């Protein structure tokens, strides 16, 4: 063998070795080549400002950021792993200008204005509900909602009392920290809340919004980190349901459902079933604007499952499509959240020790309350803390996905959304009453 042949053979062996390292299923060599394409497209401003450009950028950035976060010792063990690293990493890349503003706009348009977030969430809700046993779903929902709502009420009161003790004020702590964190995010949460406050106080809604936003952002980050930490600390505990929320003998004795064999056409059917529920919820929201569209969507899917309206073929199809979306697009969505929704400058400018203490108080209180109440109501405390507690201290739909991704509990999205959307609507009602009494 000549020196040239030996060199070629050695190079091929090296490439083969590198390609065995997988980043979300993509070999390292292929990933490197795709990354070069992305850098060139961004550098010369030819990345399409369309769904194609957004998916290419978000998937590549999301996979590598998540891979790093899942393997870095401190992040992996204590700070929420890949989910937190992906969101923070993307936010820092956007804030420092490493990712140009044009790419941020493309990503934000895809996730928010084109509503990929809506497709992701509805497919995940439908998938998780149709995958559950009908009886268990109803039993869990009846127990879950009181846990979520009582935990939120206790948390609001405790944050107010701590605020009074540390000099931030009882009223201010509830109105500008506790309620915004539990309002259900930005679009369905603090945006209408800022309008409610502005009308009561006779000031600009924009000024109020800038005061509410930091609490949502920091509360969301702390919730994600806490979810990852709790799932690690209680990994081998009897209080951990490992994704199962209902803690009773019947549930524990139930045999796990058989894994579905993927069918490409059936996945397409599942996509249409999921979107049909989304359209139904949107139409009902138009008829009854006071009720969030996602509340209708969850209710309709739960009713369909409880009544057994859909044949098993369509239920299985919906589950398949949900799994397809989750396994391939979760990291991309987390990156989109970091690029477009996490303003590092605004968060840093709002930080002071009292604000941080109040946000931590909210996280700790809702975790303790939901864990204790969850056990009392027959739920696994770990799952109760994550879905009934921390998800209600997160940034709405994107926050729920991030919290559940950090704790590897994506199957609990229906419960997280249930508490977040219905609870968020209740928080808006309460905020309108309290701002009139407390200002």
TANORTA-V567739 format. One record per run of one state. SS is the DSSP state (a for helix, b for strand, c for the rest). FROM is the first residue (numbers start at 0). TO is the last residue. Records with the same first field share a line. If there is no record, write none. Layout:
SS=FROM-TO ; FROM-TO
//
This chain:
c=0-1 ; 19-20 ; 23-24 ; 43-49 ; 71-71 ; 78-79 ; 95-99 ; 113-114 ; 131-132 ; 165-168 ; 181-184 ; 201-203 ; 233-244 ; 246-247 ; 253-262 ; 287-291 ; 307-310 ; 340-342 ; 350-351 ; 376-377 ; 379-379 ; 393-394 ; 407-408 ; 438-438
a=2-18 ; 27-42 ; 50-70 ; 72-77 ; 80-94 ; 100-112 ; 115-130 ; 133-164 ; 169-180 ; 185-200 ; 204-232 ; 248-252 ; 263-286 ; 292-306 ; 311-339 ; 343-349 ; 352-375 ; 380-392 ; 395-406 ; 409-437
b=21-22 ; 25-26 ; 245-245 ; 378-378
//
